[in-house]
């Protein structure tokens, strides 16, 4: 079986298509809004053109690039590409659509095959430069090669589905266990005064007239923020905390609310003792304390949504602190192993 480009490709107009999923972007690419300027897509484009050059084929000078899931059938650049191809064919141009590999074309075999069939009737093949396979056209049939292309597209769809199912299961298990995903909310262990306690203690001022000591909304945000400095909460943070307090009051009875308050204070005291705030963003963080980072991951959901999750017992807390490597997030675990590994090498 002969695979690869047909001889007539050498006189064809190559139209390029590059795609990447959002989660596959690097930091530099995420900062760039225009897909045509994203480094990761430019690299994909250059890789395709290098492969074409090695095969002594024309370079793809016109490109359609986007950040979209390959499982979607309404990808804007993908649709524009199809329209552009039809326009060029109508003008009598000989056209080849070129991608890096079949998974860039589509990760849904049915959707990808439908468009391949439409292009096939126009005499336009899709060519995967890295794999060196094409879909053929009505005037240049490549049935075995086309089947291989579609199979590789289908395997991409299968991988995507498996990845999605694994991710969904991971999220479900994390929610069920009350494991915190993401940063969560700081308990401000380095603040001059506890922002939550201070906010709750002064909420009555919002309903008082000014002459009786009442505060306007903005005065409340600014005053509470100022009293928690240094390393305290921002005025916007105070505003957000009021909303969280209202939500907790709505969803918890008085006994549950008191239990949450005492539990939060217990965890905050542990952070103060450890002199580390795992969720610090704009305030002091302190030296990394791995046990409390593991602890906050395991108790964070209850602290954020006590109506949905349960408290961890003192025995569970101690277990987390004692066996913290087991409870670290994947990212923290990697950092911890790297640090421990460096120490081991120094010995």
C-alpha positions as CSV (number, residue, x, y, z in Angstrom):
1,X,0.0,0.0,0.0
2,X,1.5,3.4,-1.1
3,X,0.8,6.1,1.4
4,X,1.4,9.8,1.1
5,X,0.9,12.8,-1.2
6,X,-0.2,12.4,-4.8
7,X,2.0,13.8,-7.5
8,X,-0.6,16.5,-8.3
9,X,-0.2,17.9,-4.8
10,X,3.0,19.7,-6.1
11,X,0.8,22.0,-8.2
12,X,-2.0,22.5,-5.6
13,X,-2.9,25.3,-3.4
14,X,-2.3,24.2,0.2
15,X,-4.7,25.5,2.8
16,X,-3.6,25.0,6.4
17,X,-5.7,24.3,9.4
18,X,-4.3,24.3,13.0
19,X,-6.2,23.7,16.2
20,X,-5.5,23.3,19.9
21,X,-7.8,22.7,22.8
22,X,-7.9,25.4,25.5
23,X,-6.3,23.2,28.2
24,X,-3.4,22.4,25.9
25,X,-2.2,26.0,25.7
26,X,1.0,27.2,27.3
27,X,1.2,30.4,29.3
28,X,2.5,32.5,26.4
29,X,-0.3,31.3,24.2
30,X,-3.0,32.0,26.7
31,X,-1.9,35.6,26.9
32,X,-2.3,36.1,23.1
33,X,-6.0,36.6,22.1
34,X,-5.5,36.3,18.3
35,X,-5.2,32.6,17.3
36,X,-3.0,33.5,14.4
37,X,-0.4,35.0,16.8
38,X,-0.5,32.2,19.5
39,X,3.0,30.7,19.8
40,X,1.6,27.1,20.1
41,X,-0.4,27.4,16.9
42,X,2.4,29.1,15.1
43,X,4.6,26.1,16.1
44,X,2.0,23.7,14.7
45,X,1.8,25.7,11.5
46,X,5.6,25.7,11.1
47,X,5.8,22.0,11.8
48,X,3.3,21.4,9.0
49,X,5.2,23.6,6.5
50,X,8.5,21.9,7.5
51,X,7.0,18.5,6.7
52,X,5.6,19.8,3.4
53,X,9.1,21.2,2.5
54,X,10.7,17.8,3.3
55,X,8.2,16.2,0.9
56,X,9.0,18.8,-1.7
57,X,5.4,20.1,-1.6
58,X,4.1,23.7,-1.7
59,X,3.9,25.5,1.6
60,X,0.5,26.4,3.1
61,X,0.4,30.1,2.9
62,X,-3.2,30.6,3.9
63,X,-4.1,29.4,7.4
64,X,-7.2,28.9,9.6
65,X,-6.3,28.6,13.2
66,X,-8.3,28.4,16.4
67,X,-8.5,27.3,20.1
68,X,-11.4,24.9,20.1
69,X,-12.3,21.3,21.1
70,X,-11.9,18.9,18.2
71,X,-15.2,17.3,19.3
72,X,-17.2,20.4,18.2
73,X,-18.7,20.6,14.7
74,X,-19.3,24.4,14.8
75,X,-15.7,25.5,15.2
76,X,-15.6,29.0,13.6
77,X,-12.2,28.6,11.8
78,X,-13.1,25.1,10.7
79,X,-16.4,26.4,9.1
80,X,-14.5,29.3,7.5
81,X,-12.0,26.9,6.1
82,X,-14.7,24.9,4.4
83,X,-16.3,28.0,2.8
84,X,-12.9,29.2,1.6
85,X,-12.1,25.8,0.0
86,X,-15.5,25.9,-1.9
87,X,-14.7,29.4,-3.0
88,X,-11.3,28.4,-4.4
89,X,-12.7,25.3,-6.2
90,X,-15.4,27.5,-7.8
91,X,-12.5,29.6,-9.2
92,X,-10.9,26.5,-10.7
93,X,-8.2,26.1,-8.2
94,X,-6.7,22.7,-7.3
95,X,-6.8,22.6,-3.4
96,X,-5.5,20.4,-0.6
97,X,-6.3,21.0,3.0
98,X,-3.3,20.2,5.2
99,X,-3.2,19.5,9.0
100,X,-0.5,18.2,11.3
101,X,-2.3,15.0,12.0
102,X,-5.9,13.6,11.9
103,X,-6.7,14.6,15.5
104,X,-6.1,18.2,14.6
105,X,-8.8,17.9,11.9
106,X,-11.4,16.4,14.2
107,X,-11.8,14.3,17.4
108,X,-15.2,13.2,16.4
109,X,-15.1,10.6,13.6
110,X,-18.6,11.2,12.4
111,X,-18.3,14.9,12.1
112,X,-14.9,14.7,10.5
113,X,-16.0,12.1,8.0
114,X,-19.0,14.1,7.0
115,X,-16.8,17.1,6.0
116,X,-14.2,14.8,4.4
117,X,-17.0,13.4,2.2
118,X,-18.1,16.9,1.2
119,X,-14.5,17.9,0.3
120,X,-14.1,14.5,-1.5
121,X,-16.9,15.4,-3.9
122,X,-15.2,18.8,-4.6
123,X,-11.9,17.0,-5.4
124,X,-10.2,18.2,-2.3
125,X,-8.3,15.8,0.0
126,X,-7.3,16.4,3.5
127,X,-3.6,15.6,4.1
128,X,-2.0,14.9,7.5
129,X,1.6,16.0,7.0
130,X,3.2,14.3,10.0
131,X,1.5,10.9,9.3
132,X,1.9,11.3,5.5
133,X,-1.7,10.1,4.8
134,X,-4.5,11.7,2.8
135,X,-8.2,11.2,2.4
136,X,-8.2,11.2,-1.4
137,X,-10.8,12.8,-3.7
138,X,-13.4,11.9,-6.3
139,X,-10.8,12.0,-9.0
140,X,-8.0,10.4,-7.0
141,X,-9.4,7.6,-4.8
142,X,-7.4,6.5,-1.8
143,X,-9.9,4.3,0.1
144,X,-7.5,2.4,2.4
145,X,-5.6,5.6,3.3
146,X,-8.9,7.4,3.8
147,X,-10.0,4.7,6.2
148,X,-6.8,4.9,8.1
149,X,-7.2,8.7,8.4
150,X,-10.7,8.3,9.7
151,X,-9.7,5.6,12.1
152,X,-7.0,7.9,13.6
153,X,-9.6,10.6,13.9
154,X,-11.8,8.1,15.7
155,X,-9.1,7.1,18.1
156,X,-8.8,10.8,19.0
157,X,-12.5,10.8,19.7
158,X,-12.2,7.7,21.9
159,X,-9.2,9.2,23.8
160,X,-11.1,12.5,24.3
161,X,-14.1,10.6,25.7
162,X,-12.0,8.5,28.0
163,X,-10.2,11.6,29.2
164,X,-13.5,13.4,29.8
165,X,-14.9,10.4,31.7
166,X,-11.8,10.1,33.9
167,X,-11.9,13.9,34.6
168,X,-15.6,13.7,35.4
169,X,-15.1,10.8,37.8
170,X,-12.2,12.6,39.5
171,X,-14.4,15.7,40.0
172,X,-17.2,13.6,41.4
173,X,-15.0,11.8,43.8
174,X,-13.4,15.0,44.9
175,X,-16.7,16.6,45.5
176,X,-18.0,13.6,47.4
177,X,-15.0,13.6,49.7
178,X,-15.0,17.3,50.1
179,X,-11.6,17.8,48.6
180,X,-10.9,21.3,47.6
181,X,-10.2,22.0,43.9
182,X,-8.4,25.2,43.1
183,X,-7.2,27.9,45.6
184,X,-10.3,28.4,47.7
185,X,-10.7,31.3,50.1
186,X,-8.0,32.5,52.4
187,X,-8.5,32.5,56.2
188,X,-6.1,35.4,56.5
189,X,-3.9,34.0,59.3
190,X,-1.6,37.0,59.0
191,X,-4.3,39.7,59.2
192,X,-4.3,42.1,62.1
193,X,-7.9,41.1,62.8
194,X,-9.9,38.2,61.4
195,X,-11.9,39.6,58.5
196,X,-14.9,37.3,58.9
197,X,-15.3,37.9,62.6
198,X,-14.9,41.6,62.2
199,X,-17.3,41.7,59.3
200,X,-20.0,39.8,61.2
201,X,-19.5,41.9,64.3
202,X,-20.2,45.1,62.4
203,X,-22.9,44.1,60.0
204,X,-25.5,45.9,62.1
205,X,-24.0,49.2,61.1
206,X,-25.3,48.8,57.6
207,X,-28.9,49.1,58.9
208,X,-28.3,52.0,61.2
209,X,-28.8,55.7,60.3
210,X,-25.5,57.6,60.0
211,X,-26.2,59.7,63.0
212,X,-26.5,56.6,65.1
213,X,-23.1,55.2,63.9
214,X,-24.3,53.6,60.7
215,X,-21.9,53.1,57.7
216,X,-22.6,53.4,54.0
217,X,-21.7,50.3,52.0
218,X,-18.4,51.7,50.7
219,X,-17.5,53.0,54.2
220,X,-18.1,49.5,55.6
221,X,-15.9,47.8,53.0
222,X,-13.1,50.4,53.4
223,X,-13.2,50.4,57.2
224,X,-13.2,46.6,57.7
225,X,-10.4,46.3,55.2
226,X,-8.3,48.9,56.9
227,X,-8.8,47.3,60.3
228,X,-7.5,44.0,59.1
229,X,-4.3,45.4,57.6
230,X,-1.5,44.5,57.2
231,X,-2.0,41.3,55.2
232,X,-5.8,41.7,55.5
233,X,-8.7,41.6,53.2
234,X,-9.4,44.1,50.4
235,X,-12.6,46.3,50.2
236,X,-13.9,44.1,47.4
237,X,-13.1,41.0,49.5
238,X,-15.3,42.4,52.3
239,X,-18.1,42.9,49.9
240,X,-17.8,39.3,48.7
241,X,-17.5,38.1,52.3
242,X,-20.9,39.7,53.2
243,X,-22.5,37.7,50.4
244,X,-20.9,34.5,51.7
245,X,-22.1,35.3,55.2
246,X,-25.7,35.8,53.9
247,X,-25.5,32.5,52.1
248,X,-24.3,30.6,55.2
249,X,-27.0,32.2,57.3
250,X,-29.6,31.2,54.8
251,X,-28.5,27.6,54.5
252,X,-27.5,26.8,58.1
253,X,-29.5,26.8,61.3
254,X,-28.0,28.6,64.3
255,X,-26.4,25.4,65.8
256,X,-24.8,24.5,62.4
257,X,-23.6,28.1,62.0
258,X,-22.0,28.1,65.4
259,X,-20.3,24.8,64.6
260,X,-19.0,26.2,61.4
261,X,-17.6,29.3,63.1
262,X,-15.8,27.3,65.8
263,X,-14.4,24.8,63.2
264,X,-13.2,27.7,61.0
265,X,-11.5,29.3,63.9
266,X,-9.8,26.0,64.8
267,X,-8.4,25.6,61.3
268,X,-7.3,29.3,61.2
269,X,-5.4,28.8,64.5
270,X,-3.5,25.9,62.9
271,X,-2.5,28.2,60.0
272,X,-1.4,30.9,62.5
273,X,0.7,28.4,64.4
274,X,2.2,27.1,61.1
275,X,2.8,30.7,59.9
276,X,1.6,29.8,56.4
277,X,-1.4,30.7,54.3
278,X,-1.8,28.2,51.4
279,X,-4.4,30.5,49.7
280,X,-2.5,33.7,49.9
281,X,-2.8,35.8,46.7
282,X,-2.2,39.5,47.5
283,X,-1.2,39.0,51.2
284,X,1.6,37.4,53.0
285,X,2.1,33.7,52.4
286,X,4.8,32.7,54.8
287,X,7.2,29.8,54.5
288,X,5.6,26.7,52.9
289,X,4.1,24.3,55.4
290,X,3.2,21.1,53.5
291,X,1.0,19.6,56.2
292,X,-1.3,22.6,56.4
293,X,-1.4,22.8,52.6
294,X,-2.7,19.2,52.6
295,X,-5.1,20.0,55.4
296,X,-6.6,23.0,53.6
297,X,-7.1,20.9,50.5
298,X,-9.1,18.4,52.6
299,X,-11.2,20.9,54.6
300,X,-11.6,23.7,52.1
301,X,-14.9,22.6,50.7
302,X,-16.6,22.5,54.1
303,X,-15.3,25.9,55.0
304,X,-16.6,27.3,51.6
305,X,-19.9,25.4,51.5
306,X,-20.8,24.0,54.9
307,X,-24.3,23.2,53.8
308,X,-23.0,20.6,51.3
309,X,-20.0,19.0,53.1
310,X,-19.1,17.7,56.5
311,X,-16.4,18.6,59.0
312,X,-13.4,16.4,59.3
313,X,-13.0,15.0,62.8
314,X,-9.9,15.8,65.0
315,X,-8.7,12.2,64.3
316,X,-9.0,12.8,60.5
317,X,-7.2,16.2,60.8
318,X,-4.3,14.6,62.7
319,X,-4.2,11.8,60.1
320,X,-3.9,14.4,57.3
321,X,-1.2,16.3,59.1
322,X,0.8,13.2,59.9
323,X,0.5,11.6,56.5
324,X,0.4,14.9,54.5
325,X,2.1,13.6,51.3
326,X,-0.9,11.4,50.7
327,X,-3.2,14.3,50.8
328,X,-1.3,16.9,48.8
329,X,-2.7,18.0,45.5
330,X,-1.0,16.7,42.4
331,X,0.8,20.1,41.8
332,X,1.9,20.4,45.5
333,X,3.0,16.7,45.5
334,X,5.3,17.3,42.5
335,X,6.8,20.4,44.2
336,X,7.3,18.5,47.5
337,X,9.0,15.5,45.8
338,X,11.2,17.9,43.9
339,X,12.3,19.7,47.1
340,X,12.8,16.4,49.0
341,X,14.8,15.0,46.0
342,X,17.1,18.0,46.0
343,X,17.8,17.6,49.7
344,X,18.5,13.9,49.2
345,X,21.0,14.7,46.5
346,X,22.8,17.3,48.7
347,X,23.4,14.6,51.3
